Amino acid sequence: MPFRIANAASKTMRTIALVEAFKGALVLLVGFGLFSLAHHDTQRIAEQIVTHSHLNPGSRYPRIFLDLTRQITEPHIPLIAAGTGLYVIVRFVEAYGLWYYKKWAQWVSATSGAIYIPFELLELREHVTWLGLAALALNLLVVVFMLYFALRGKEIEK
């Protein structure tokens, strides 16, 4: 593989690793934030956030947010924490593997990225937005990139 292509592939792999680590860190922070609300009125807090942000509580995304906060009850907190923990571990392990150019991480990344594609397509079927199109395009690029290197059988040169 010519040096320029190998160097670009290496930088792309590391960039994707950083994105995955960022996603894990973000979910971890949100998880701690939700955990800190365990004994509080989450519905009231969510309504205050929506109001403070000058969002219409009847519009789509604020309504989804408000509906989700209604489901955060004492019995659900351990399940939410377990799901959050699993997601964070997968993201951090994936980021580590991609950073060090591990073949298994390329497969994990391609698989985890491919899982989102049907949901993104369903969302776009209902509401076409630039953000949705960009998310789908970026996700497809990552999946194709990872599959390309995973199937080639050669390691990316460090």
Salt bridges, closest charged atoms under 4 A:
GLU20 OE2 - LYS23 NZ 3.26
GLU20 OE1 - ARG91 NH1 3.06
ASP67 OD1 - ARG63 NH1 3.68
ASP67 OD1 - ARG70 NH1 2.62
GLU74 OE2 - HIS39 ND1 3.50
GLU94 OE1 - ARG91 NH1 2.34
GLU123 OE2 - ARG60 NH1 2.53
